[in-house]
Amino acid sequence: MVNRKELNPESSPRAAFGARIRRFREDRGWSQEALAGQLSYSSQHISAVETGRKPPTLPFARELDRAFGTAESTDSFEREWRDIRHGSLLEGFPEYVGYEGRAVEIRLYEIGIVPGLLQTPEYARALADSSVKRGAITPDQADERVSFLKERQAALERLRPPMVFVTMDESCIRRPVGGSSVMAGQLARLVEFAELPNTVLQVAPFDIGERRTFDLPVYLLTLSDRTVICYAESQAQGHLDRESVSVMPMLTAYHQLQGESLSQASSVDMINQLRKGIP
C-alpha cells in the first residue's frame, strides 16, 4: 500500500470512474491482480484507469460489468462510460445519433460550420481545439468529440447506406476554419460527397435573405417504418422531437429551403470557385 495513490473522484468524470473501480474492487477484497484475472486486461491497465492515467473504453467497461455483476443495471460501468463519452455533447444529441445510424434518409441543415457527417478529421480537430482554448471543454472532451464524430461517420458506411440530403448556409463554406490547408481539404471533401450516388448537396446562398426557413441547425431522420424524427439545437440545448404534429412542419420547411437553395451542380461550382481562391 506504500505506492497507493489517493483518488479525488470530484476532479473529473474520468477520476470518478477510476475511483468507482477501486471501491468496487476493494469492497470485494480484490487486488488489481485478482481483478485482472477476471478480465482480458493487465493489472497495469487497471491501475492506469483507476488513477486516471488512461481513459476507460467501452470494452473495458463491459468487462468490469461482467466481473462485478453490474451489467444492464442502472449503475453499470457501461452506462457511466457513456455518460463520460457524451458529457461534452448537448442534451438529446446522443439519442439522436442512435437513430441516425439506423435512418434510411437523413436531412441536414447547418449554419456557420460544415455538418459533422461531412467534416474532415482536420476540420473537426480545429473546431474541438478551439473549444478547448476558450475553456468550453477539456482536452479529453475534445478527443472524445473527434472520436465520436468518426464513429458517426463510420456508421453510415454500411451495405445499404442512407440517402443523405445536406443543405448548408453559405456561411458554412465561407467561414475559414483551421487555416487554408484545412479548408482546402474540407472543400475537396464536400465535392467528393456530392459525387456519391446516395447524396444531395445544396448551398443556401446569402441572397435568399428572409426566404431562409431556419435560423438554427436542424436534422431530420426518416426511419425504415417512415417515421420522421427531428433534432434541433441552440447554443446551449438540443431537443429531439418525435411528434408528427410538430415534425411535419419542419419537414415542409426543409423542402421549401431546398427549393430556394442552389442546385447541386451550382453548389459544387460555388465550392470549386472558393477552392481556387484558397492560397
BAMAR-772415 format. One line per 10 residues: number of its first residue (from 1); their letters; for each residue y, x, z of N, C-alpha, C. Coordinates in Angstrom, 2 decimals, padded with zeros to 5 digits. Example, Ala and Ser with C-alpha at 12.3 -4.5 7.8 and 13.67 -1.06 7.14 Angstrom:
// BAMAR-772415
1	as	-005.69:013.19:007.80:-004.50:012.30:007.80:-003.30:013.20:007.80 ~ -002.25:012.85:007.08:-001.06:013.67:007.14:000.03:012.90:007.87
//
This chain:
// BAMAR-772415
1	mvnrkelnpe	-001.20:000.81:000.00:000.00:000.00:000.00:001.27:000.86:000.00 ~ 001.09:002.23:000.00:002.25:003.10:000.07:003.17:002.88:-001.12 ~ 002.58:002.68:-002.31:003.37:002.54:-003.53:003.69:001.08:-003.86 ~ 003.46:000.20:-002.94:003.72:-001.22:-003.20:005.20:-001.44:-003.46 ~ 005.52:-002.08:-004.58:006.90:-002.37:-004.94:007.26:-003.77:-004.48 ~ 008.37:-003.87:-003.76:008.83:-005.18:-003.34:009.38:-005.95:-004.54 ~ 009.07:-007.23:-004.60:009.48:-008.05:-005.73:010.57:-009.04:-005.31 ~ 011.50:-009.26:-006.20:012.55:-010.25:-005.96:012.40:-011.34:-007.01 ~ 011.68:-012.42:-006.70:011.42:-013.45:-007.70:012.66:-014.17:-008.20 ~ 013.77:-014.02:-007.49:015.00:-014.69:-007.89:015.82:-013.87:-008.89
11	sspraafgar	015.39:-012.64:-009.16:016.19:-011.78:-010.03:016.09:-012.17:-011.50 ~ 014.97:-012.76:-011.92:014.81:-013.18:-013.31:013.55:-014.03:-013.42 ~ 013.42:-014.83:-014.48:012.19:-015.60:-014.69:010.96:-014.70:-014.81 ~ 011.13:-013.53:-015.44:010.00:-012.61:-015.56:009.57:-012.10:-014.19 ~ 010.54:-011.81:-013.34:010.22:-011.35:-011.99:009.51:-012.45:-011.19 ~ 009.94:-013.69:-011.37:009.30:-014.81:-010.68:007.85:-014.97:-011.14 ~ 007.61:-014.77:-012.42:006.25:-014.84:-012.95:005.38:-013.77:-012.30 ~ 005.90:-012.53:-012.25:005.14:-011.44:-011.65:004.87:-011.65:-010.17 ~ 005.89:-012.14:-009.45:005.71:-012.38:-008.01:004.66:-013.46:-007.77 ~ 004.59:-014.42:-008.66:003.61:-015.50:-008.51:002.18:-014.98:-008.74
21	irrfredrgw	002.04:-014.09:-009.70:000.72:-013.46:-009.89:000.29:-012.77:-008.62 ~ 001.19:-011.97:-008.04:000.86:-011.23:-006.82:000.49:-012.20:-005.70 ~ 001.25:-013.28:-005.56:000.99:-014.23:-004.48:-000.39:-014.88:-004.64 ~ -000.69:-015.32:-005.85:-001.99:-015.94:-006.11:-003.12:-014.94:-005.88 ~ -002.90:-013.73:-006.32:-003.93:-012.69:-006.19:-004.19:-012.36:-004.73 ~ -003.11:-012.15:-003.97:-003.28:-011.75:-002.58:-003.76:-012.90:-001.71 ~ -003.41:-014.15:-002.07:-003.94:-015.29:-001.33:-005.47:-015.34:-001.41 ~ -006.03:-014.80:-002.48:-007.48:-014.78:-002.65:-008.09:-013.48:-002.18 ~ -007.25:-012.56:-001.68:-007.74:-011.29:-001.20:-008.17:-010.35:-002.32 ~ -007.61:-010.53:-003.49:-007.99:-009.72:-004.64:-007.02:-008.55:-004.82
31	sqealagqls	-007.57:-007.41:-005.17:-006.75:-006.29:-005.61:-006.45:-006.46:-007.09 ~ -005.56:-005.65:-007.62:-005.30:-005.69:-009.05:-006.55:-005.34:-009.84 ~ -007.36:-004.42:-009.29:-008.61:-004.06:-009.96:-009.59:-005.23:-009.97 ~ -009.62:-005.98:-008.88:-010.52:-007.13:-008.83:-010.09:-008.20:-009.83 ~ -008.79:-008.44:-009.94:-008.31:-009.41:-010.91:-008.59:-008.93:-012.33 ~ -008.40:-007.65:-012.56:-008.67:-007.09:-013.89:-010.11:-007.29:-014.29 ~ -011.01:-007.31:-013.31:-012.42:-007.52:-013.61:-012.71:-008.90:-014.16 ~ -011.79:-009.83:-013.96:-011.97:-011.20:-014.46:-011.16:-011.46:-015.74 ~ -010.37:-010.46:-016.15:-009.54:-010.60:-017.33:-009.91:-009.53:-018.35 ~ -009.36:-009.67:-019.54:-009.55:-008.63:-020.55:-008.39:-007.65:-020.54
41	yssqhisave	-007.71:-007.56:-019.41:-006.56:-006.67:-019.25:-006.84:-005.68:-018.11 ~ -006.24:-004.51:-018.20:-006.44:-003.48:-017.19:-005.60:-003.75:-015.94 ~ -005.93:-003.08:-014.87:-005.14:-003.21:-013.64:-003.74:-002.65:-013.86 ~ -003.62:-001.65:-014.74:-002.30:-001.10:-015.05:-001.42:-002.15:-015.74 ~ -002.04:-002.94:-016.62:-001.27:-004.00:-017.30:-000.84:-005.07:-016.29 ~ -001.74:-005.44:-015.41:-001.42:-006.43:-014.38:-000.26:-005.94:-013.52 ~ -000.32:-004.67:-013.13:000.74:-004.09:-012.32:002.08:-004.13:-013.05 ~ 002.06:-003.82:-014.35:003.29:-003.80:-015.13:003.91:-005.20:-015.24 ~ 003.08:-006.23:-015.37:003.60:-007.59:-015.45:004.08:-008.05:-014.07 ~ 003.33:-007.73:-013.04:003.73:-008.12:-011.69:005.10:-007.56:-011.32
51	tgrkpptlpf	005.37:-006.34:-011.73:006.63:-005.69:-011.35:007.73:-005.86:-012.40 ~ 007.45:-006.63:-013.44:008.45:-006.93:-014.44:008.67:-005.86:-015.48 ~ 007.82:-004.84:-015.50:007.98:-003.77:-016.49:007.47:-004.18:-017.86 ~ 006.60:-005.19:-017.90:006.11:-005.76:-019.15:006.28:-007.27:-019.11 ~ 006.65:-007.89:-020.23:006.77:-009.34:-020.24:005.39:-009.97:-020.34 ~ 005.18:-011.13:-019.76:003.89:-011.83:-019.92:003.75:-012.35:-021.33 ~ 002.53:-012.50:-021.77:002.25:-013.09:-023.08:001.45:-014.37:-022.90 ~ 001.35:-015.17:-023.95:000.60:-016.42:-023.86:-000.88:-016.17:-023.58 ~ -001.55:-015.25:-024.29:-002.97:-014.99:-023.98:-003.17:-014.54:-022.53 ~ -002.26:-013.69:-022.03:-002.37:-013.22:-020.65:-002.21:-014.39:-019.68
61	areldrafgt	-001.24:-015.27:-019.93:-001.03:-016.43:-019.06:-002.27:-017.32:-019.03 ~ -002.88:-017.52:-020.18:-004.06:-018.37:-020.26:-005.24:-017.76:-019.51 ~ -005.37:-016.45:-019.57:-006.46:-015.80:-018.82:-006.21:-015.90:-017.32 ~ -004.95:-015.80:-016.90:-004.63:-015.99:-015.49:-005.02:-017.38:-015.03 ~ -004.74:-018.38:-015.86:-005.10:-019.76:-015.51:-006.60:-019.92:-015.34 ~ -007.37:-019.27:-016.19:-008.84:-019.34:-016.04:-009.29:-018.66:-014.76 ~ -008.68:-017.51:-014.46:-009.09:-016.77:-013.26:-008.69:-017.50:-011.98 ~ -007.51:-018.11:-011.98:-007.01:-018.77:-010.76:-007.32:-020.26:-010.71 ~ -007.91:-020.79:-011.78:-008.26:-022.21:-011.79:-007.06:-023.12:-011.93 ~ -006.03:-022.67:-012.62:-004.80:-023.46:-012.76:-004.60:-024.01:-014.17
71	aestdsfere	-005.59:-023.85:-015.04:-005.45:-024.32:-016.42:-005.16:-025.81:-016.48 ~ -004.21:-026.19:-017.35:-003.83:-027.58:-017.61:-003.25:-028.29:-016.39 ~ -002.85:-027.54:-015.39:-002.21:-028.15:-014.23:-000.70:-028.08:-014.41 ~ 000.02:-028.82:-013.56:001.48:-028.85:-013.69:002.12:-027.52:-013.31 ~ 001.38:-026.68:-012.57:001.93:-025.38:-012.19:001.13:-024.23:-012.82 ~ 000.63:-024.46:-014.03:-000.15:-023.42:-014.71:000.74:-022.25:-015.11 ~ 000.11:-021.10:-015.27:000.83:-019.92:-015.73:001.27:-020.10:-017.19 ~ 000.48:-020.82:-017.97:000.88:-021.07:-019.36:002.17:-021.88:-019.40 ~ 002.27:-022.90:-018.55:003.49:-023.71:-018.51:004.68:-022.85:-018.10 ~ 004.48:-021.98:-017.11:005.58:-021.12:-016.67:005.97:-020.15:-017.78
81	wrdirhgsll	004.96:-019.63:-018.52:005.27:-018.74:-019.64:006.12:-019.47:-020.68 ~ 005.76:-020.71:-020.98:006.53:-021.47:-021.97:007.95:-021.75:-021.48 ~ 008.11:-021.98:-020.18:009.44:-022.18:-019.63:010.28:-020.92:-019.80 ~ 009.65:-019.75:-019.57:010.36:-018.49:-019.76:010.72:-018.31:-021.22 ~ 009.74:-018.56:-022.08:009.93:-018.34:-023.52:011.04:-019.22:-024.08 ~ 011.14:-020.41:-023.57:012.12:-021.35:-024.11:013.38:-021.43:-023.27 ~ 013.49:-020.53:-022.31:014.61:-020.61:-021.39:015.96:-020.43:-022.05 ~ 016.01:-019.71:-023.20:017.28:-019.48:-023.88:017.54:-020.49:-024.98 ~ 016.66:-021.50:-025.09:016.80:-022.50:-026.14:017.40:-023.78:-025.59 ~ 018.09:-024.51:-026.43:018.70:-025.75:-025.99:017.64:-026.80:-025.65
91	egfpeyvgye	018.01:-027.68:-024.75:017.13:-028.78:-024.35:016.70:-029.58:-025.58 ~ 015.42:-029.88:-025.66:014.90:-030.67:-026.76:014.42:-029.85:-027.94 ~ 014.91:-028.61:-028.07:014.55:-027.83:-029.25:013.09:-027.38:-029.27 ~ 012.52:-026.89:-028.16:011.09:-026.54:-028.18:010.21:-027.72:-028.60 ~ 010.53:-028.92:-028.13:009.76:-030.10:-028.52:009.91:-030.37:-030.01 ~ 011.13:-030.21:-030.51:011.37:-030.38:-031.95:010.50:-029.42:-032.76 ~ 010.44:-028.17:-032.33:009.67:-027.16:-033.07:008.20:-027.53:-033.14 ~ 007.68:-028.16:-032.09:006.30:-028.61:-032.12:006.04:-029.59:-033.24 ~ 007.00:-030.49:-033.46:006.89:-031.43:-034.58:007.14:-030.74:-035.92 ~ 008.04:-029.80:-035.94:008.40:-029.10:-037.17:007.18:-028.44:-037.81
101	graveirlye	006.32:-027.86:-036.99:005.13:-027.20:-037.50:004.11:-028.13:-038.12 ~ 004.29:-029.47:-037.91:003.35:-030.45:-038.47:004.00:-031.37:-039.50 ~ 005.27:-031.19:-039.74:006.01:-032.09:-040.63:005.57:-031.91:-042.08 ~ 005.65:-032.99:-042.85:005.36:-032.92:-044.29:006.66:-032.76:-045.08 ~ 007.78:-033.15:-044.48:009.09:-032.94:-045.09:010.07:-032.52:-044.00 ~ 010.89:-031.54:-044.33:011.90:-031.04:-043.40:013.25:-031.08:-044.10 ~ 014.23:-031.69:-043.45:015.58:-031.72:-043.99:016.51:-031.08:-042.97 ~ 017.26:-030.09:-043.40:018.12:-029.34:-042.50:019.56:-029.38:-043.00 ~ 020.49:-029.51:-042.06:021.90:-029.32:-042.37:022.47:-028.38:-041.32 ~ 023.17:-027.35:-041.77:023.69:-026.36:-040.84:025.14:-026.03:-041.19
111	igivpgllqt	025.90:-025.66:-040.16:027.30:-025.27:-040.31:027.49:-023.88:-039.71 ~ 028.13:-022.98:-040.42:028.53:-021.70:-039.85:027.52:-020.59:-039.93 ~ 026.24:-020.91:-039.77:025.21:-019.88:-039.86:024.07:-020.39:-040.74 ~ 023.36:-019.46:-041.34:022.20:-019.81:-042.16:021.15:-020.45:-041.26 ~ 020.50:-021.55:-041.69:019.45:-022.18:-040.87:018.36:-021.18:-040.48 ~ 017.86:-021.34:-039.27:016.88:-020.40:-038.74:015.68:-020.16:-039.64 ~ 015.15:-021.22:-040.25:013.96:-021.07:-041.08:014.20:-020.18:-042.29 ~ 015.46:-019.95:-042.65:015.79:-019.14:-043.81:016.36:-017.77:-043.43 ~ 016.51:-017.50:-042.14:017.13:-016.25:-041.71:016.19:-015.06:-041.90 ~ 016.76:-013.93:-042.32:016.01:-012.68:-042.34:015.93:-012.15:-040.90
121	peyaralads	014.98:-011.28:-040.59:014.91:-010.71:-039.23:016.20:-009.99:-038.84 ~ 016.83:-009.32:-039.80:018.05:-008.57:-039.51:019.21:-009.51:-039.17 ~ 019.31:-010.59:-039.90:020.35:-011.59:-039.65:020.14:-012.23:-038.28 ~ 018.89:-012.61:-037.99:018.58:-013.22:-036.70:018.86:-012.27:-035.55 ~ 018.54:-010.99:-035.74:018.78:-010.00:-034.69:020.28:-009.81:-034.45 ~ 021.08:-009.81:-035.52:022.53:-009.65:-035.36:023.11:-010.79:-034.53 ~ 022.66:-012.03:-034.79:023.13:-013.17:-034.01:022.70:-013.06:-032.55 ~ 021.44:-012.69:-032.32:020.93:-012.59:-030.95:021.65:-011.49:-030.18 ~ 021.86:-010.34:-030.82:022.54:-009.23:-030.15:023.99:-009.59:-029.83 ~ 024.62:-010.38:-030.69:025.98:-010.82:-030.41:026.03:-011.69:-029.17
131	svkrgaitpd	025.03:-012.55:-029.00:024.96:-013.40:-027.81:024.79:-012.56:-026.55 ~ 024.03:-011.47:-026.65:023.85:-010.56:-025.52:025.19:-009.91:-025.15 ~ 025.93:-009.45:-026.16:027.21:-008.78:-025.90:028.19:-009.72:-025.23 ~ 028.11:-011.01:-025.56:029.01:-011.99:-024.94:028.55:-012.40:-023.55 ~ 027.36:-011.96:-023.16:026.82:-012.33:-021.85:026.19:-013.70:-021.83 ~ 025.96:-014.31:-023.02:025.39:-015.65:-023.08:023.90:-015.66:-022.78 ~ 023.20:-014.60:-023.18:021.77:-014.45:-022.92:021.48:-013.02:-022.54 ~ 020.27:-012.78:-022.02:019.85:-011.43:-021.65:019.19:-010.74:-022.85 ~ 019.04:-009.42:-022.81:018.32:-008.73:-023.89:016.90:-009.26:-024.08 ~ 016.22:-009.60:-022.98:014.87:-010.17:-023.09:014.90:-011.50:-023.82
141	qadervsflk	015.90:-012.32:-023.50:016.01:-013.61:-024.17:016.33:-013.43:-025.66 ~ 017.09:-012.40:-025.98:017.38:-012.12:-027.39:016.09:-011.79:-028.13 ~ 015.25:-010.96:-027.51:013.96:-010.62:-028.12:013.11:-011.87:-028.30 ~ 013.14:-012.74:-027.29:012.35:-013.97:-027.35:012.85:-014.89:-028.47 ~ 014.15:-014.96:-028.65:014.71:-015.80:-029.72:014.23:-015.32:-031.09 ~ 014.31:-014.02:-031.31:013.92:-013.47:-032.61:012.42:-013.66:-032.84 ~ 011.63:-013.42:-031.81:010.18:-013.59:-031.91:009.82:-015.06:-032.14 ~ 010.50:-015.94:-031.42:010.25:-017.37:-031.55:010.57:-017.85:-032.96 ~ 011.66:-017.35:-033.54:012.03:-017.72:-034.90:010.97:-017.25:-035.90 ~ 010.45:-016.06:-035.68:009.41:-015.54:-036.57:008.17:-016.44:-036.53
151	erqaalerlr	007.83:-016.94:-035.35:006.69:-017.85:-035.22:006.96:-019.17:-035.94 ~ 008.20:-019.68:-035.84:008.56:-020.92:-036.55:008.39:-020.73:-038.05 ~ 008.88:-019.64:-038.56:008.80:-019.39:-040.00:007.34:-019.25:-040.44 ~ 006.53:-018.56:-039.63:005.12:-018.36:-039.98:004.35:-019.68:-039.99 ~ 004.75:-020.61:-039.13:004.04:-021.90:-039.04:004.18:-022.72:-040.32 ~ 005.17:-022.42:-041.13:005.38:-023.17:-042.37:004.63:-022.55:-043.55 ~ 004.07:-021.37:-043.35:003.32:-020.71:-044.42:001.85:-021.12:-044.33 ~ 001.62:-022.38:-044.59:000.27:-022.91:-044.49:-000.23:-023.35:-045.86 ~ -001.50:-023.77:-045.91:-002.14:-024.10:-047.18:-001.34:-025.17:-047.93 ~ -000.91:-026.20:-047.21:-000.09:-027.24:-047.80:001.26:-027.24:-047.10
161	ppmvfvtmde	002.17:-026.40:-047.54:003.47:-026.29:-046.85:004.30:-027.55:-047.02 ~ 005.20:-027.81:-046.09:006.04:-029.00:-046.19:007.08:-028.84:-047.29 ~ 007.60:-029.95:-047.77:008.76:-029.93:-048.64:009.97:-029.68:-047.76 ~ 010.79:-028.67:-048.11:011.92:-028.30:-047.26:013.22:-028.47:-048.04 ~ 014.07:-029.38:-047.55:015.39:-029.61:-048.14:016.42:-028.97:-047.22 ~ 017.23:-028.09:-047.76:018.26:-027.42:-046.96:019.62:-027.66:-047.59 ~ 020.52:-028.23:-046.81:021.91:-028.37:-047.22:022.76:-027.56:-046.24 ~ 023.50:-026.61:-046.76:024.31:-025.73:-045.91:025.78:-025.93:-046.22 ~ 026.58:-026.01:-045.18:028.02:-025.96:-045.37:028.37:-024.61:-045.99 ~ 029.39:-024.58:-046.82:029.77:-023.35:-047.49:030.06:-022.22:-046.50
171	scirrpvggs	030.47:-022.59:-045.29:030.75:-021.58:-044.26:029.53:-020.73:-043.94 ~ 028.33:-021.27:-044.14:027.10:-020.53:-043.82:026.96:-019.27:-044.66 ~ 027.39:-019.36:-045.91:027.21:-018.20:-046.80:028.46:-017.32:-046.86 ~ 029.58:-017.84:-046.41:030.82:-017.05:-046.43:031.09:-016.33:-045.12 ~ 030.51:-016.78:-044.04:030.74:-016.13:-042.74:029.94:-014.84:-042.68 ~ 030.58:-013.67:-042.56:029.83:-012.41:-042.51:029.12:-012.23:-041.16 ~ 027.86:-011.88:-041.22:027.06:-011.65:-040.02:026.33:-010.32:-040.17 ~ 026.52:-009.42:-039.22:025.76:-008.18:-039.21:026.17:-007.12:-040.19 ~ 027.26:-007.31:-040.93:027.70:-006.31:-041.88:027.21:-006.59:-043.29 ~ 027.69:-005.80:-044.25:027.42:-006.06:-045.66:025.94:-005.93:-046.01
181	svmagqlarl	025.25:-004.98:-045.42:023.82:-004.80:-045.74:022.99:-005.99:-045.28 ~ 023.27:-006.48:-044.07:022.54:-007.63:-043.55:022.84:-008.86:-044.40 ~ 024.11:-009.05:-044.76:024.47:-010.23:-045.56:023.87:-010.15:-046.96 ~ 023.81:-008.96:-047.54:023.21:-008.82:-048.86:021.75:-009.23:-048.82 ~ 021.04:-008.80:-047.79:019.64:-009.17:-047.66:019.47:-010.66:-047.40 ~ 020.39:-011.24:-046.63:020.29:-012.66:-046.31:020.56:-013.52:-047.55 ~ 021.57:-013.17:-048.32:021.87:-013.94:-049.52:020.74:-013.83:-050.54 ~ 020.14:-012.65:-050.62:018.98:-012.49:-051.52:017.83:-013.38:-051.06 ~ 017.65:-013.49:-049.76:016.60:-014.35:-049.22:016.85:-015.81:-049.58 ~ 018.09:-016.25:-049.58:018.40:-017.63:-049.94:018.04:-017.91:-051.40
191	vefaelpntv	018.33:-016.98:-052.27:017.98:-017.15:-053.68:016.46:-017.21:-053.84 ~ 015.73:-016.37:-053.13:014.26:-016.40:-053.18:013.74:-017.74:-052.67 ~ 014.35:-018.26:-051.61:013.94:-019.54:-051.06:014.09:-020.65:-052.09 ~ 015.20:-020.63:-052.81:015.48:-021.67:-053.80:014.48:-021.66:-054.95 ~ 013.81:-020.54:-055.16:012.85:-020.42:-056.26:011.47:-020.95:-055.90 ~ 011.23:-021.25:-054.64:009.92:-021.74:-054.21:009.68:-023.16:-054.73 ~ 008.42:-023.53:-054.98:008.14:-024.87:-055.55:008.32:-026.01:-054.56 ~ 008.37:-025.71:-053.29:008.46:-026.78:-052.28:009.81:-026.79:-051.56 ~ 010.85:-026.28:-052.22:012.15:-026.21:-051.56:013.27:-026.74:-052.44 ~ 014.32:-027.22:-051.79:015.57:-027.57:-052.45:016.70:-027.00:-051.60
201	lqvapfdige	017.56:-026.20:-052.21:018.67:-025.57:-051.50:019.99:-026.03:-052.12 ~ 020.88:-026.57:-051.30:022.18:-027.03:-051.77:023.28:-026.55:-050.83 ~ 024.42:-026.24:-051.40:025.60:-025.87:-050.63:026.58:-027.05:-050.65 ~ 027.04:-027.44:-049.46:028.09:-028.46:-049.36:029.42:-027.72:-049.38 ~ 030.15:-027.75:-050.51:031.36:-026.93:-050.65:032.51:-027.45:-049.78 ~ 033.44:-026.55:-049.49:034.58:-026.93:-048.68:035.36:-028.09:-049.29 ~ 035.41:-028.14:-050.63:036.29:-029.12:-051.25:035.79:-030.56:-051.21 ~ 034.61:-030.81:-050.58:034.23:-032.22:-050.42:035.03:-032.85:-049.28 ~ 035.70:-032.00:-048.50:036.62:-032.50:-047.47:036.01:-033.51:-046.53 ~ 036.69:-034.68:-046.44:036.27:-035.72:-045.49:034.98:-036.40:-045.90
211	rrtfdlpvyl	034.46:-036.09:-047.08:033.20:-036.71:-047.52:031.97:-036.02:-046.92 ~ 032.20:-034.96:-046.19:031.10:-034.33:-045.46:030.65:-035.28:-044.34 ~ 029.38:-035.62:-044.33:028.91:-036.70:-043.44:028.55:-036.23:-042.03 ~ 028.41:-034.93:-041.80:028.06:-034.42:-040.48:029.06:-033.37:-040.04 ~ 029.36:-033.34:-038.75:030.21:-032.31:-038.17:029.42:-031.36:-037.27 ~ 028.13:-031.65:-037.10:027.26:-030.82:-036.28:025.95:-030.60:-037.03 ~ 025.20:-029.55:-036.68:023.89:-029.33:-037.32:022.96:-030.51:-037.07 ~ 022.18:-030.85:-038.09:021.24:-031.96:-038.00:019.92:-031.55:-038.67 ~ 018.80:-031.85:-038.00:017.47:-031.57:-038.54:016.68:-032.87:-038.56 ~ 016.07:-033.19:-039.69:015.28:-034.40:-039.84:013.87:-034.04:-040.29
221	ltlsdrtvic	012.88:-034.58:-039.61:011.48:-034.32:-039.92:010.78:-035.60:-040.34 ~ 009.99:-035.54:-041.39:009.11:-036.63:-041.76:007.69:-036.19:-041.48 ~ 006.98:-036.95:-040.63:005.62:-036.61:-040.25:004.63:-037.25:-041.22 ~ 003.36:-036.92:-041.08:002.34:-037.40:-042.03:002.21:-038.91:-042.03 ~ 002.55:-039.58:-040.93:002.49:-041.04:-040.89:003.81:-041.68:-041.35 ~ 004.71:-040.85:-041.92:006.02:-041.25:-042.44:007.03:-041.56:-041.35 ~ 006.69:-041.27:-040.11:007.66:-041.36:-039.03:008.74:-040.30:-039.24 ~ 009.98:-040.66:-038.98:011.09:-039.72:-039.13:011.67:-039.42:-037.75 ~ 011.84:-038.14:-037.46:012.39:-037.68:-036.19:013.68:-036.91:-036.48 ~ 014.67:-037.10:-035.65:015.96:-036.43:-035.83:016.27:-035.54:-034.63
231	yaesqaqghl	016.73:-034.34:-034.90:017.19:-033.46:-033.83:018.61:-033.03:-034.17 ~ 019.53:-033.22:-033.25:020.92:-032.82:-033.44:021.38:-032.09:-032.19 ~ 022.33:-031.17:-032.35:022.77:-030.41:-031.19:024.25:-030.11:-031.24 ~ 024.79:-029.93:-030.05:026.16:-029.47:-029.89:026.08:-028.03:-029.40 ~ 027.20:-027.49:-028.94:027.19:-026.11:-028.45:026.30:-025.95:-027.23 ~ 026.21:-026.97:-026.40:025.52:-026.82:-025.11:024.29:-027.69:-024.93 ~ 024.00:-028.59:-025.88:022.91:-029.53:-025.65:022.27:-029.95:-026.97 ~ 020.95:-030.12:-026.94:020.22:-030.64:-028.08:019.60:-031.98:-027.73 ~ 019.38:-032.82:-028.75:018.83:-034.15:-028.50:017.83:-034.50:-029.58 ~ 016.61:-034.87:-029.17:015.56:-035.29:-030.08:015.46:-036.81:-030.06
241	dresvsvmpm	015.51:-037.43:-031.23:015.55:-038.89:-031.32:014.41:-039.38:-032.22 ~ 013.63:-040.33:-031.70:012.52:-040.90:-032.48:012.76:-042.37:-032.83 ~ 013.85:-042.95:-032.34:014.11:-044.37:-032.54:014.64:-044.62:-033.96 ~ 013.92:-045.44:-034.73:014.30:-045.66:-036.12:015.69:-046.27:-036.26 ~ 016.10:-047.07:-035.27:017.40:-047.73:-035.37:018.54:-046.71:-035.39 ~ 018.34:-045.54:-034.80:019.37:-044.50:-034.82:019.05:-043.38:-035.79 ~ 017.75:-043.18:-036.11:017.36:-042.10:-037.01:017.64:-042.46:-038.47 ~ 017.38:-043.70:-038.86:017.55:-044.09:-040.26:018.99:-043.90:-040.76 ~ 020.02:-044.23:-039.96:021.39:-043.95:-040.42:021.64:-042.46:-040.64 ~ 020.99:-041.61:-039.85:021.13:-040.17:-040.04:020.50:-039.73:-041.35
251	ltayhqlqge	019.35:-040.34:-041.68:018.70:-040.02:-042.95:019.56:-040.47:-044.13 ~ 020.16:-041.65:-044.00:021.06:-042.14:-045.04:022.25:-041.20:-045.23 ~ 022.83:-040.74:-044.11:023.96:-039.82:-044.17:023.56:-038.50:-044.81 ~ 022.32:-038.07:-044.57:021.84:-036.82:-045.19:021.77:-036.98:-046.70 ~ 021.23:-038.11:-047.16:021.15:-038.35:-048.59:022.56:-038.42:-049.21 ~ 023.49:-039.03:-048.52:024.87:-039.09:-049.01:025.47:-037.69:-049.11 ~ 025.17:-036.84:-048.14:025.66:-035.46:-048.17:025.08:-034.71:-049.36 ~ 023.79:-034.91:-049.62:023.18:-034.25:-050.76:023.88:-034.66:-052.07 ~ 024.26:-035.93:-052.15:024.93:-036.41:-053.34:026.29:-035.76:-053.54 ~ 026.97:-035.39:-052.47:028.28:-034.75:-052.55:028.19:-033.24:-052.74
261	slsqassvdm	027.01:-032.66:-052.44:026.84:-031.21:-052.47:026.59:-030.70:-053.89 ~ 026.68:-029.40:-054.05:026.38:-028.77:-055.33:024.90:-028.91:-055.64 ~ 024.57:-028.93:-056.92:023.15:-028.91:-057.30:022.55:-027.59:-056.87 ~ 021.22:-027.50:-056.90:020.59:-026.24:-056.52:021.02:-025.11:-057.47 ~ 021.07:-025.38:-058.76:021.47:-024.34:-059.71:022.89:-023.86:-059.44 ~ 023.82:-024.79:-059.18:025.19:-024.41:-058.89:025.30:-023.70:-057.54 ~ 024.47:-024.11:-056.58:024.47:-023.46:-055.27:024.01:-022.01:-055.40 ~ 022.96:-021.78:-056.18:022.46:-020.42:-056.38:023.50:-019.59:-057.11 ~ 024.20:-020.19:-058.06:025.27:-019.47:-058.76:026.36:-019.03:-057.79 ~ 026.74:-019.92:-056.86:027.75:-019.56:-055.87:027.27:-018.41:-055.00
271	inqlrkgip	026.02:-018.47:-054.56:025.46:-017.40:-053.73:025.43:-016.08:-054.49 ~ 025.04:-016.12:-055.75:024.98:-014.89:-056.55:026.37:-014.31:-056.78 ~ 027.38:-015.16:-056.91:028.74:-014.67:-057.04:029.17:-013.95:-055.77 ~ 028.78:-014.49:-054.63:029.10:-013.82:-053.36:028.36:-012.50:-053.25 ~ 027.13:-012.44:-053.71:026.36:-011.19:-053.68:027.06:-010.09:-054.47 ~ 027.65:-010.46:-055.59:028.35:-009.46:-056.42:029.57:-008.89:-055.71 ~ 030.15:-009.68:-054.81:031.34:-009.23:-054.11:031.07:-008.42:-052.86 ~ 029.79:-008.29:-052.47:029.44:-007.53:-051.27:029.37:-006.04:-051.62 ~ 030.10:-005.18:-050.93:030.09:-003.74:-051.26:028.74:-003.11:-050.98
//
